Amino acid sequence: MRYRQLGRSGISVSEIGYGAWGIGRNAWKGATEDESVRALHRAVDLGVNLIDTARGYGQSEHVVGRALRELGAGADDVLVATKASPKIPVDLDERGLDPLDTYPASHLLDSVETSLAELGRDHIDLLQLHTWNDAWTGRGDWLEMVEALKQAGKIRMFGISVKDHQPDNAIQLVRTGVLDTVQVIYNVFEQAPADALLPACAEHGVGVIARVALDEGALTGRITSGVTFPEGDWRHWYFREDRPAQVERHVAAIVDDLGIAPDEIASTALRFALAGEGISTVIVGMRSTANVERNAGVCDLPPLTAEQLAVLAKHRWQKNFYS
């Protein structure tokens, strides 16, 4: 495993982090708690030292907490990041909402206390807001609570998780200097963060956590025409209608242009995300030990060349799977 600095924090994080959405059993179907715990144990064994979860991920915090308790002293160096959900439901367009409604201080405190109980820890290494709108910058009382939580030792660092496909909707807050980290979707198809957000984070010493590097599985080569997922599974909606066929065509074009084997697409996609400016870590959903071993193994491969990155830059896909 290789490690990088998390922005200006002085903390080293593994290049591959553990994304724990898929083990919460609220949006991704098929994982069992025991299997998820085994996967977490294997990830730590292989040097993964960042686990990213959230209050909104169903049973995820509970499962992470169990895995860490079972690891005992072996989990002492593991960093846990979690997220506070907004107090009221929000959609992709949060204009008009007030941060006193979405992230009032009392709600943030309650969320942290609940997370600590679920995780079985006395502090959270990184607390993130699970959604953000730059119109909230300088408003509300959430920042005062963040500082109070740091002073109390309940959280070590603070960041935001940028709303899906809205990377520019965080730049104003990045420039204030209050953030330790930003989490954002960044992959071969979704390259927009490289335009402005990643340079802004690099300029202000903000660590970047890249998520969805495999585009919910699209960049694994396993999403092909006719693939189906069970009702209630996030992917049943995400890969609806003719979208698996669209994905298959785009992935085939990448494979052809790079001249790689089809089974190399996932490792190539992860190395693309790792090559982004100022990326500290790439979190990947890994619900089995096999997935953990395959994704952690990316760190044994050489970085992509400038020529390969130039080819991949041409495969930006301005899709909108949310419409």
C-alpha positions as CSV (number, residue, x, y, z in Angstrom):
1,M,0.0,0.0,0.0
2,R,1.2,3.5,-0.8
3,Y,0.3,6.6,1.3
4,R,-0.3,10.3,0.6
5,Q,-0.7,13.4,2.7
6,L,-4.3,14.4,3.4
7,G,-4.0,18.0,2.4
8,R,-2.3,20.2,5.0
9,S,-3.4,18.0,7.9
10,G,0.0,16.2,8.2
11,I,-1.9,12.9,8.3
12,S,-1.0,10.1,5.8
13,V,-3.8,8.1,4.2
14,S,-3.7,5.0,2.1
15,E,-4.1,5.7,-1.7
16,I,-7.0,3.2,-1.6
17,G,-9.6,3.9,1.1
18,Y,-12.6,1.8,2.1
19,G,-16.0,3.2,0.9
20,A,-18.6,1.8,3.3
21,W,-21.9,2.8,1.6
22,G,-22.3,-0.6,0.0
23,I,-22.2,-2.4,3.3
24,G,-25.0,-0.5,4.9
25,R,-27.6,-2.7,3.2
26,N,-29.9,0.3,2.5
27,A,-29.1,1.0,-1.1
28,W,-26.9,-1.9,-2.2
29,K,-28.3,-5.4,-1.9
30,G,-26.5,-8.7,-1.4
31,A,-23.9,-8.0,1.3
32,T,-24.1,-9.7,4.7
33,E,-22.7,-8.2,7.9
34,D,-20.3,-11.1,8.4
35,E,-18.9,-10.8,4.8
36,S,-18.6,-7.1,5.2
37,V,-16.6,-7.4,8.4
38,R,-14.3,-9.9,6.8
39,A,-13.7,-7.4,3.9
40,L,-13.0,-4.6,6.4
41,H,-10.5,-6.8,8.3
42,R,-8.7,-7.7,5.0
43,A,-8.6,-4.1,3.9
44,V,-6.8,-3.2,7.2
45,D,-4.5,-6.2,6.8
46,L,-3.5,-4.8,3.4
47,G,-2.7,-1.3,4.7
48,V,-6.0,0.5,4.1
49,N,-6.2,3.1,6.9
50,L,-9.2,5.2,5.9
51,I,-12.8,4.0,6.2
52,D,-15.5,6.3,4.9
53,T,-19.0,5.9,6.2
54,A,-22.1,8.1,7.0
55,R,-25.1,8.4,9.2
56,G,-27.2,8.0,6.0
57,Y,-25.7,4.6,5.0
58,G,-28.1,2.4,6.9
59,Q,-26.2,0.0,9.1
60,S,-22.8,1.0,7.8
61,E,-21.5,2.7,11.0
62,H,-22.6,-0.2,13.0
63,V,-20.8,-2.7,10.8
64,V,-17.6,-0.5,10.7
65,G,-17.8,-0.3,14.5
66,R,-18.0,-4.0,14.9
67,A,-15.1,-4.6,12.5
68,L,-12.9,-2.2,14.4
69,R,-13.8,-3.6,17.8
70,E,-12.9,-7.1,16.6
71,L,-9.6,-5.8,15.3
72,G,-8.7,-4.5,18.7
73,A,-5.3,-2.8,18.8
74,G,-5.0,-3.6,15.1
75,A,-7.5,-0.7,14.4
76,D,-5.6,1.9,16.4
77,D,-4.1,3.5,13.3
78,V,-7.3,3.3,11.2
79,L,-8.9,6.7,10.4
80,V,-12.7,6.8,10.3
81,A,-14.5,9.4,8.3
82,T,-18.3,9.8,8.6
83,K,-20.9,12.2,7.4
84,A,-23.8,14.1,9.1
85,S,-26.9,14.1,7.0
86,P,-28.9,17.3,6.7
87,K,-31.8,17.6,9.2
88,I,-34.3,18.0,6.5
89,P,-34.4,16.1,3.1
90,V,-32.8,18.0,0.3
91,D,-32.6,17.3,-3.5
92,L,-30.1,18.2,-6.1
93,D,-31.1,21.8,-6.0
94,E,-30.8,23.3,-2.5
95,R,-31.3,26.9,-3.4
96,G,-33.6,28.7,-1.0
97,L,-32.8,26.4,1.9
98,D,-31.2,27.9,4.9
99,P,-28.2,26.2,6.8
100,L,-30.1,26.9,10.0
101,D,-32.6,24.4,8.7
102,T,-30.2,21.9,7.0
103,Y,-27.3,21.9,9.5
104,P,-28.3,23.6,12.7
105,A,-25.7,23.2,15.5
106,S,-27.9,21.1,17.7
107,H,-28.5,18.6,14.9
108,L,-24.8,18.4,14.1
109,L,-24.0,17.6,17.7
110,D,-26.7,14.9,17.9
111,S,-25.4,13.4,14.7
112,V,-21.8,13.2,16.0
113,E,-22.9,11.7,19.3
114,T,-25.0,9.0,17.5
115,S,-22.1,8.2,15.1
116,L,-19.7,7.9,18.1
117,A,-22.0,5.4,19.8
118,E,-22.5,3.4,16.6
119,L,-18.7,3.3,15.9
120,G,-17.8,2.6,19.5
121,R,-15.1,5.3,19.4
122,D,-14.4,8.4,21.5
123,H,-13.7,10.6,18.4
124,I,-14.3,10.8,14.7
125,D,-11.2,11.4,12.6
126,L,-13.1,13.3,9.9
127,L,-16.6,14.7,10.1
128,Q,-18.1,15.7,6.8
129,L,-21.4,17.4,5.9
130,H,-23.2,15.0,3.5
131,T,-24.3,17.7,1.1
132,W,-23.3,21.3,0.5
133,N,-24.4,24.5,-1.2
134,D,-21.9,27.4,-1.5
135,A,-24.8,29.8,-0.9
136,W,-24.5,28.6,2.8
137,T,-21.0,29.9,3.2
138,G,-20.7,32.3,6.1
139,R,-24.3,31.6,7.3
140,G,-25.8,29.5,10.0
141,D,-24.2,28.2,13.3
142,W,-22.7,24.9,12.0
143,L,-19.2,26.3,11.9
144,E,-19.2,27.3,15.5
145,M,-20.3,23.8,16.4
146,V,-17.6,22.3,14.2
147,E,-15.0,24.3,16.2
148,A,-16.6,23.3,19.5
149,L,-16.5,19.6,18.5
150,K,-12.8,20.0,17.6
151,Q,-12.1,21.7,20.9
152,A,-13.9,18.9,22.8
153,G,-11.8,16.3,21.0
154,K,-14.9,14.6,19.4
155,I,-13.7,15.3,15.9
156,R,-10.2,15.8,14.5
157,M,-10.9,17.2,11.0
158,F,-13.8,18.7,9.1
159,G,-14.8,18.5,5.5
160,I,-17.7,18.3,3.1
161,S,-19.0,15.8,0.6
162,V,-19.8,17.7,-2.6
163,K,-23.2,17.1,-4.0
164,D,-23.2,14.7,-7.0
165,H,-22.0,16.3,-10.2
166,Q,-21.8,19.8,-8.7
167,P,-18.0,20.2,-8.1
168,D,-18.0,23.9,-8.6
169,N,-20.6,24.2,-5.8
170,A,-17.9,24.0,-3.1
171,I,-15.2,26.4,-4.4
172,Q,-16.3,29.3,-2.3
173,L,-16.1,27.3,0.9
174,V,-12.7,25.9,-0.1
175,R,-11.4,29.4,-0.4
176,T,-12.4,30.3,3.2
177,G,-9.8,27.9,4.7
178,V,-12.2,26.2,7.1
179,L,-12.0,22.8,5.3
180,D,-9.6,20.0,5.9
181,T,-11.1,17.9,3.1
182,V,-13.4,17.8,0.2
183,Q,-15.0,14.5,-1.1
184,V,-16.1,14.5,-4.7
185,I,-17.1,12.2,-7.6
186,Y,-14.1,11.9,-9.9
187,N,-13.6,9.3,-12.6
188,V,-12.9,8.8,-16.2
189,F,-16.4,9.8,-17.2
190,E,-16.8,12.6,-14.5
191,Q,-13.8,14.8,-15.0
192,A,-15.3,18.1,-14.2
193,P,-13.7,18.5,-10.8
194,A,-10.3,18.8,-12.6
195,D,-11.5,22.1,-14.2
196,A,-11.7,24.2,-11.1
197,L,-12.3,22.3,-7.8
198,L,-9.1,20.3,-7.7
199,P,-6.8,23.3,-8.5
200,A,-8.6,25.3,-5.7
201,C,-8.1,22.5,-3.2
202,A,-4.5,22.2,-4.1
203,E,-4.0,26.0,-3.7
204,H,-5.6,26.0,-0.3
205,G,-4.1,22.8,1.1
206,V,-7.5,20.9,1.2
207,G,-7.2,17.2,1.0
208,V,-9.3,15.5,-1.7
209,I,-11.1,12.3,-1.3
210,A,-12.2,10.9,-4.7
211,R,-15.3,8.8,-4.7
212,V,-17.2,6.8,-7.3
213,A,-14.0,6.1,-9.2
214,L,-15.6,3.1,-10.8
215,D,-18.8,5.0,-11.6
216,E,-21.0,2.7,-9.5
217,G,-19.5,-0.3,-11.3
218,A,-19.7,1.1,-14.9
219,L,-15.9,1.2,-15.1
220,T,-15.4,-2.4,-14.1
221,G,-16.5,-3.8,-17.5
222,R,-19.2,-5.8,-15.8
223,I,-22.1,-3.5,-16.8
224,T,-23.3,-4.8,-20.2
225,S,-26.5,-4.9,-22.2
226,G,-29.2,-6.8,-20.4
227,V,-27.6,-6.6,-16.9
228,T,-30.2,-6.4,-14.2
229,F,-30.2,-5.6,-10.5
230,P,-32.8,-6.5,-7.8
231,E,-35.6,-4.1,-6.9
232,G,-34.5,-1.7,-4.1
233,D,-30.8,-1.9,-5.2
234,W,-29.4,1.5,-6.1
235,R,-28.0,0.1,-9.4
236,H,-31.5,-1.0,-10.5
237,W,-32.3,2.7,-10.8
238,Y,-28.8,4.0,-11.9
239,F,-28.5,1.5,-14.7
240,R,-32.1,1.7,-15.9
241,E,-33.5,1.6,-19.4
242,D,-30.7,1.5,-22.1
243,R,-28.0,2.8,-19.8
244,P,-26.1,-0.5,-19.5
245,A,-25.8,-0.5,-23.3
246,Q,-24.5,3.0,-23.3
247,V,-21.9,2.1,-20.6
248,E,-20.9,-1.0,-22.5
249,R,-20.1,1.1,-25.6
250,H,-18.2,3.7,-23.7
251,V,-16.1,1.2,-21.9
252,A,-15.3,-0.7,-25.1
253,A,-14.1,2.5,-26.6
254,I,-11.7,3.1,-23.7
255,V,-10.4,-0.4,-24.0
256,D,-9.8,0.0,-27.7
257,D,-8.2,3.4,-27.5
258,L,-5.8,2.4,-24.7
259,G,-5.1,-1.1,-26.2
260,I,-5.7,-2.8,-22.9
261,A,-7.4,-6.1,-22.0
262,P,-11.0,-5.7,-20.9
263,D,-10.2,-7.0,-17.4
264,E,-7.7,-4.1,-16.9
265,I,-10.4,-1.4,-17.1
266,A,-11.1,-1.3,-13.3
267,S,-7.4,-0.9,-12.3
268,T,-7.0,1.7,-15.1
269,A,-10.0,3.7,-13.8
270,L,-8.6,3.7,-10.2
271,R,-5.2,4.8,-11.4
272,F,-6.8,7.6,-13.4
273,A,-8.5,8.9,-10.2
274,L,-5.3,8.6,-8.3
275,A,-3.6,10.8,-11.0
276,G,-5.9,13.7,-10.4
277,E,-4.4,16.9,-9.1
278,G,-4.1,16.9,-5.3
279,I,-6.0,13.6,-4.8
280,S,-5.2,12.2,-1.4
281,T,-7.1,9.0,-1.6
282,V,-9.6,7.1,-3.7
283,I,-12.4,5.4,-1.7
284,V,-13.8,2.3,-3.3
285,G,-16.8,0.2,-2.3
286,M,-15.5,-3.3,-1.4
287,R,-18.0,-5.7,0.0
288,S,-15.9,-8.9,-0.3
289,T,-12.3,-9.9,0.4
290,A,-11.8,-10.5,-3.3
291,N,-12.8,-6.9,-4.1
292,V,-10.5,-5.7,-1.4
293,E,-7.5,-7.6,-2.7
294,R,-8.1,-6.6,-6.3
295,N,-8.5,-2.9,-5.6
296,A,-5.7,-2.7,-3.0
297,G,-3.5,-4.4,-5.6
298,V,-3.7,-1.3,-7.8
299,C,-1.0,0.2,-5.6
300,D,1.4,-2.5,-6.9
301,L,0.9,-1.2,-10.4
302,P,2.8,1.8,-12.0
303,P,1.0,5.1,-12.4
304,L,-0.6,5.7,-15.8
305,T,1.6,7.4,-18.3
306,A,1.1,10.9,-19.6
307,E,0.1,9.4,-22.9
308,Q,-2.5,7.1,-21.3
309,L,-4.0,10.0,-19.3
310,A,-4.2,12.1,-22.4
311,V,-6.2,9.3,-24.1
312,L,-8.5,9.0,-21.0
313,A,-9.1,12.8,-21.0
314,K,-10.9,12.4,-24.3
315,H,-13.4,10.0,-22.7
316,R,-15.2,12.5,-20.5
317,W,-18.9,11.7,-20.7
318,Q,-21.3,14.4,-19.8
319,K,-24.1,12.0,-18.9
320,N,-26.8,12.7,-16.3
321,F,-28.1,9.6,-14.7
322,Y,-30.2,11.6,-12.3
323,S,-32.7,12.9,-14.9
